[in-house]
Amino acid sequence: MRAGRSPFEYAILRVVPREDRGEALNAGIVLHSRPRRFLAARVELDVDLLRALAPGCDPAVVGAQLDTFPRICAGDPAAGPIARLSRPERFHWLVSPSSTMVQPSAVHTGLTDDPAATLEHLFVTLVRGRG
């Protein structure tokens, strides 16, 4: 692994159960560092919060949609054709604006010497709300 800090990009994955209400809950992070050849996602659905925001929303459907993000990042062939793209192409596909229930935030940038640790820090801070 390279010494020093390298640039990275990340987006927050948000669940938007009802677009008309404008409510969302953070449910994951996708992080890419081209110099470190790193692409990964961490997801976790707060089912109780989802039920409070949208009682009729099926957590199993949302959870299944979220679960595809780490699989695509890992290049899992069972995750579909997007998983076969290059790392940068997968990242840009995953963070493209979407009208589905799981929507990415704007892409943010930073510097890191450990992308996996940075992913964990962002996940704990922005998804679990502890930080």
C-alpha positions as CSV (number, residue, x, y, z in Angstrom):
1,M,0.0,0.0,0.0
2,R,1.2,3.5,-0.8
3,A,2.5,5.7,2.0
4,G,0.9,9.0,2.7
5,R,-2.6,10.2,2.1
6,S,-4.6,9.6,-1.1
7,P,-7.7,11.2,-2.4
8,F,-11.1,9.5,-2.0
9,E,-14.7,10.2,-3.0
10,Y,-17.8,9.0,-1.2
11,A,-21.6,9.3,-1.2
12,I,-24.2,8.7,1.5
13,L,-26.9,6.2,0.5
14,R,-30.3,7.6,1.6
15,V,-33.6,5.8,1.8
16,V,-36.3,8.1,0.5
17,P,-39.6,6.2,1.2
18,R,-41.9,9.0,0.0
19,E,-40.4,11.6,-2.3
20,D,-43.4,13.9,-1.8
21,R,-42.6,14.2,1.9
22,G,-38.9,14.9,1.4
23,E,-37.9,12.7,4.3
24,A,-34.8,10.5,4.1
25,L,-32.7,8.3,6.3
26,N,-29.0,7.6,5.9
27,A,-28.5,3.9,5.3
28,G,-25.0,3.5,3.8
29,I,-21.8,4.9,2.5
30,V,-20.0,4.1,-0.8
31,L,-16.3,5.0,-0.8
32,H,-13.9,5.0,-3.7
33,S,-10.1,5.7,-3.8
34,R,-8.7,5.4,-7.3
35,P,-5.0,5.6,-6.2
36,R,-5.6,2.9,-3.5
37,R,-7.7,0.8,-5.9
38,F,-10.4,0.7,-3.2
39,L,-14.2,0.5,-3.7
40,A,-16.5,-0.6,-0.9
41,A,-19.9,0.1,0.5
42,R,-21.3,-0.4,4.0
43,V,-25.0,-0.4,4.5
44,E,-27.5,-0.8,7.4
45,L,-31.2,-0.2,7.4
46,D,-32.8,1.2,10.6
47,V,-36.0,-0.7,10.2
48,D,-37.7,1.1,13.2
49,L,-37.0,4.5,11.7
50,L,-38.2,3.3,8.3
51,R,-41.4,2.1,9.8
52,A,-41.9,5.4,11.6
53,L,-41.4,7.4,8.4
54,A,-43.3,5.1,6.1
55,P,-45.4,2.5,7.8
56,G,-46.4,0.9,4.5
57,C,-42.9,0.5,3.2
58,D,-41.6,-3.1,3.2
59,P,-38.1,-3.2,4.9
60,A,-37.3,-6.4,3.1
61,V,-37.6,-4.7,-0.3
62,V,-35.5,-1.7,0.8
63,G,-32.9,-4.0,2.5
64,A,-32.6,-6.1,-0.7
65,Q,-32.0,-2.9,-2.7
66,L,-29.3,-1.7,-0.2
67,D,-27.6,-5.1,-0.2
68,T,-26.8,-4.8,-3.9
69,F,-24.4,-1.9,-3.2
70,P,-21.6,-3.8,-1.4
71,R,-22.0,-6.7,-3.9
72,I,-21.6,-4.4,-6.9
73,C,-18.6,-2.7,-5.2
74,A,-17.0,-6.1,-4.6
75,G,-17.5,-7.1,-8.3
76,D,-19.8,-10.0,-7.4
77,P,-20.9,-11.5,-10.8
78,A,-24.3,-12.4,-9.3
79,A,-24.9,-8.7,-8.7
80,G,-25.5,-8.1,-12.4
81,P,-23.7,-6.4,-15.3
82,I,-22.8,-3.3,-13.4
83,A,-20.6,-5.4,-11.1
84,R,-18.5,-6.4,-14.1
85,L,-17.5,-2.8,-14.8
86,S,-14.2,-1.3,-13.7
87,R,-14.0,0.1,-10.1
88,P,-14.3,3.8,-11.2
89,E,-17.2,2.9,-13.5
90,R,-19.0,1.0,-10.8
91,F,-18.5,3.9,-8.3
92,H,-19.9,6.5,-10.8
93,W,-22.8,4.2,-11.6
94,L,-23.7,3.7,-7.9
95,V,-23.5,7.4,-7.1
96,S,-25.5,8.6,-10.2
97,P,-28.7,10.5,-9.4
98,S,-31.6,8.1,-9.1
99,S,-35.3,8.2,-8.7
100,T,-35.5,4.9,-6.8
101,M,-36.1,4.6,-3.1
102,V,-32.4,4.4,-2.4
103,Q,-30.7,7.6,-3.6
104,P,-27.1,8.7,-3.3
105,S,-26.1,12.1,-1.9
106,A,-23.8,14.5,-3.8
107,V,-20.3,13.1,-4.0
108,H,-17.9,14.4,-1.4
109,T,-14.1,14.2,-1.4
110,G,-11.2,13.9,1.1
111,L,-7.8,12.5,1.8
112,T,-7.1,9.2,3.6
113,D,-4.2,6.9,4.4
114,D,-6.6,4.0,5.1
115,P,-9.8,3.9,2.9
116,A,-11.3,1.0,4.9
117,A,-10.9,2.9,8.2
118,T,-12.3,6.0,6.6
119,L,-15.3,4.1,5.3
120,E,-16.0,2.8,8.8
121,H,-15.6,6.2,10.4
122,L,-18.0,7.8,7.8
123,F,-20.5,4.9,8.4
124,V,-20.5,5.2,12.1
125,T,-20.7,9.0,12.0
126,L,-23.2,9.6,9.2
127,V,-25.3,6.4,9.2
128,R,-25.4,5.3,12.8
129,G,-25.1,8.9,14.1
130,R,-22.3,8.3,16.5
131,G,-19.3,10.3,16.2
